[in-house]
């Protein structure tokens, strides 16, 4: 008998390893289980993550997202730019479900992925708001103060900095998940922005988290932003 895709693809050992790296409550684990099951079922018809990463979905994607929380422990309102399959936005929303007043704004221009995100929020009961829009069109119109802005595999760092600047100027912290080429991305970003980044080594691999609390524009103008995903699928 042919086994369901979810049984074939998701490893219990990988889940255990991920939760050892980034422990969560039983209630959050249940929400994440529901989300993972939904993602694997939708993956058959909508490309949400690289299929090759499904056996390591918990460590490669879930734990990778959860590791942001200790870097902004008091943050309640998050904005996830280019949410795609929900990393880190849906994962953060699941983990923040027990925190009064918490919410994650998920910005995603692809209507199929936005539909998936909407269903993920419904089945998990996680506190989130979907914005079906280009990132540049949405950031200035968010209705509430933001504590933290994040993004993963959306665009080069110098473009992400431009997207996040209005939110950081109002007091938000930026946390960007980047790959091994982070130094090259920082060098490019420094052509257009004055930054004082803090780098955190990823718990889940060879990537990095770029933390920014201040962004100032240099005289040079950065290239026109693009929302093409780049490095962590």
N, C-alpha and C positions, 0 to 999 in steps of 0.2 A: 504493500500500500504506500502510495506517495505521501510523505509527511508534509504538513503545512509549512509554508515558507518561514513563519515565525519560529517554529521548532528547529528547523534546519539552520537558521541564520543567527540566532541570538544565543550566546553562550552563558550558561549559569556561572561558570568559573570567571568569565570576564565581568559579569555583574558583581560577583563577590569581590573581585579585585578593585573595581571602581568604587564600591561603597566602603571598602577599607581605606581608600585614599581620601574619600570625601563623604564621611558618614552623614546620614539623614535620619529623620524620624520615621517610624513605621507608617504614619499617614502619608508622608512625602514619598516614601518608597512605593506605596500603593498607587499614588498618582503617577509616578514615573513608570511603573509597570504598565498602566493603562495607556500612557502616551507611547511607550515603546511598541506595544502591541499594535496600536493604531498606525504608527509610522511604518512598521514592517508591512502591514496590509496595504497601505497606500503606495508604498514603494514599488509595488508591482505595476502600477499604472502612472505614477507621477515620480519623477526623479527628485527625491528629497535629499539623499546623501549618496555618496559614491558607493555602489553596491559592494565593492571590495572591502569596505569598512564595516559591513554589517556584523561580522563575527566579533569585532571589537567595539560594537556600538556603545556599550556602557563606558568603557574607558576612553575611547577616542572622542566621543561626543557628549555623553552625560556628565562624566566626571570632569571633563575639560570645561564644561559650562559651570558646574557647581563650584569649582575652585575660585570663581570670582567673588563669591559671597563674603569670605573672610576679609577681603580687601576693602569692602564697603559695608561693614557690619551694621551700621545704623540706617543704611539707605532703604527707603520704602518705595519710592517711585523711580522706576527704571525705564529707559528707552533703549530698545534693541533695534539698531539700524540694519535693514536688509535681513529680516529674520529667517527667510528661506524655510528650511524644515523645522525651525524652532530652536536652533542653537545659537546663542544661549537662552533666548527669550522665554520659550515655553518651560525649559528646565528651571530657570530662575522663578518663574511664576508658580510652578509646582512647589518649590522650596519655600516660597514666601506666603503660601496660602494661609498659614497659621498666624501671620503677623497682621494685626489690625491696621487698616489703612494702606496696605501694600497694593501695588498695581504695576504691571509691566506693559508699556506701550510697544507694540510690535509693528514695525514699519516694513511693509513688503509690497512691491508693485506688481508682482506676478499673481494674477487672480486665482490660478489653481493652487498655488502655495498658500495664498491668503485663505482660501476655502479650507485647506488642511489645518491651518493654524486655528481657525475658528472652531473647527470640529474638535481639535485637541483641547482647547479651552473648555468646550462644552463637556467633554467626557471626564476631564480631570477636575472640573470645578475650580480651576486656578484663576486668580484675578488678573485678567489681561484685557487689553483693548486693541483691536486690529485697525491699522491705518493702511488702506490700499492706496498707495501713493508713492511717487518717487521721493527719495530721502530729502533732496533739496527743497521739495515743495512742502514737506511736512514739518520739518524741524521748527520753523518760525511760528507755526500755528498750533503747537501743542498747548492745551488749555491749562496745564497745571505746572507748578515748579517741579523740576526734575532733580533727583539726588544723584543719579548715576546714568551715564550713557555708555553703551557697549556695542561692539560689532565683532563679527567673526567671518573671515573669508568673504568679505564684501568688496573691498576696494583697497588700493595702495594706501599706506599710512598718510601720505600728504593730503590725499583727498578726504579720508576719514576725519582728519584734523579740521579741515574746512567745514565739513558737515557739523561737527560737534562744537565748534567755536561758540555759536550763540548760546548753547546750553551751558558750556563751561563758564562763559562770561557771567551767567546768572547763578553760579555756585555749584554746578554739577561736577562730579568727578568723571573722567573718561577712563574706561578700561577696555583696551583693544587686544584681542587674542590674535597673535601673529605667529608666523613660522620661523624657520631657522635663519632666514635672510633679514631679520629685524634690523641689524646694523646698517645694511644697505638702504632699507626703507627709512630709517632715521636720518641717514645722510641726505637722502633726497628730500625729506620733509624739512630739513634744516635750511634748504635753499629758499623756502617760502615762509617758514614759521620760526619764531623764537619759542623754544620749548625747553622745559626742564624735566625730562621724563624719568620715571622710576621704572626699572625693568625687574620683573619677577619671573624666575624660571618656572616653566610649566611643571606641574606635578605629574602630568600624563604623557610626557614625551620630550621632544627636543625643541618645542616651541617656547614662546615668551608671551607675557602679558605686559603691555605698555600702559602705564598709569600716568595720567596727566591731570593736573589741577589748574594749570594756567596755559593759555594759548594767546600769542601775540603775532600779528601778521608782519612779515618783513615787507620791504618795498616791492620785491618781485611778486608777481601774481602766479598762483599755482595753475596748472592746466585745468581745463574744464572737468568737473567731477564726472566719474563714471561709476555705475553700480554693478559692474561685472565682478563676479566672485573670483577669488584669485588663488588662495594658497592652503586652505585647511580642510578640504572635503575628504 
